[in-house]
């Protein structure tokens, strides 16, 4: 298949007063592009670039990619690790007006284009089902061709894809509008919010609305990040007060929550830190890095030496379990959930480490609940930082575990 180019001007981005006529023009452009004939008009640059990418990926314009929706456990694991669940209410409330009429569905996908959540009227959801546009489906460009989710991820900007601008023919009856959502802490892509529906329901203002809601969601993520820094600061303050030398408390992305006798800065460029130990940190030199709940304690080694971190597992006075973490700079405590307490006790009893299948057998009596185990371990490691490492799951070498 060869996509021929024409010297004609691109069609207008907005549909205008007659979307059906615009769809006919696009259909003629699409048919010419797929057959290698001369196109009556040139597709928009974002669409042309996408068509070339998916053509290179070998996407079939008649069938798209394989139907490979995630199972329920895998979908739930993706939802929990996506970083999008905390802003889901903001996305849905901001776009309620668009889906209230029953013509459109709201979709939230992750950074790989997997559909995590969708909502809409039963009628339009049934139409989406026929396209395979279901929760867990892979809507990346290299699987289903040009579409607002996959193309927004590839281009890094808001995209509206109308009718025959879609690469796969079965999608031509639809229009979709997507805007990417980035993690304000790292700048990395978290996913896409998308509004899709029958092509005739397109409206030029939908793109601006969807993008505004995506930006609002990012602002909520920033607020959440500020709150997490406040929590880390509260834990770190007494530890820093007792620290004999320069030290900082930073989150996993290096954002500074608190510091002592270190020049002011908002972020520290961290090396790849998987477990507590001694590392070279740019601008600070050699540092001892220790785990804190929700981050790291970074101590410049001019005045302190690295030591063992002690983790003690014990029963709480009023039931449940309590974990006490103590290092050379101070100590902090955490009340784990019953499931996490089970995992911590198992890892304490098996210092050589355990695979996801072994933990599944211990927790559930069967070895195949590995997706659920990995989701639990992700949450556990997020709290305990580098005290717990993977491959296999175990306490880090510099940790002395007592129970």
Phi, psi and omega in degrees: 000129180239132178266109179282150179248155181233156177277001182290159179288155176292147172296160177297149179292317180282147183288325182085205187277344185229085181296332180294319178294320178298320178297323178295319177298314180297322179297320178294320177297315181298311182300320179293318181296318182289332182266350182086008178281173178287129182279139179291341176204159182269131177295159177304152185301319181296327179283315179301315179299319180295315179303319180294322179296312185287331174297317178294332179280353177080023179291134179278119182292345180268329186237341187071200182270182181291151176279102187229054180295146179291152172282174188298318180295316180295320179298314181296322178296318178298317180300315184291329183263358186287334187079007184254345186297328182290337182254004180304316178300325179292322180292315183290318181292325181290338184242014178305319184297330182286327183259353182299329182289350177088002183265338187238158172242150175258131183229138172240124182240157180273186186291345176262002179088010178282130179288116181265317180220152171209154177210153181164182180289153179305325183296312182285331176294324177296321177296320178295323178303321183293338177271354187078017181274070188239166177299133182093350182287152179268109183249027175288156181302319185286001176247314184240013175079194183298125176198164189294330179288300182297321183285326174296321178295319183285322182273338181074020180214165180298142183219138169242124182246118187248127169049239187286006168289338172296143182283326182269129189300325182293348180267358186293342179278002186243158164235144179221146184229121183228149176224133181288152176240126181250152175283115182295342179284320187243343185081358181284152179289130175262326182165202185219140167258135189223141170240124184229151178184184179305143187302326184291346182269006183300145175220135184301333183280348182299322181299314180295321181293312181298318179294321178297320179293321177298320179292323176298319179298320178296323177294325176294323176296322177297318178298318178298320179296318179298321179294321179293325176294322177299318179296315178297321179298319180296321179290320188281334187307308180292330178291316179295325180297331180264356183291133183285352183205191183301135182203156177222151169249123183231155176276177184299340179265003178091001178290133187276124176267324181200157179208161180216126182051037174232142181301140184303140177199154180266337183211147179243131177281104183274148168287180175287103184254115179254337182203161179302149179162193181259129183223155171270122182247125181304135180079344180248332184092209183287129183225151169264126183247126182236153182282140170234159176295111180088014180173207184224148168259123182249115182244126177292134190280004178299328186235007182213150179246150180293146179218179181279140173265130181257127175245121181245126177258126182212168178278137177284149182302325182256026179100158182082200183233161176221141179244127177247126180246124182228131177230187181295342184261350182148191180218159177214160183235160180212140175258101182284159172292161178305320179295315180293325176298320176300314182296314181298318179296320180295317180293325177296324181278348181231075184297341178287346178103168182217144176278169177298323180293321178294319177294323177299317179295321180292318186278322189239353180081003177223152185271358190256014176265043187290328179296316178296319179299315181296323177295318178295318180293326177298316179293320181294315181291332177296325180278318185267003176056224185279007176293334179240128181244169182245165174076057358277172177293129181192166170287144181298157185299328184275011183253129175259110185263130179231143179216000000 
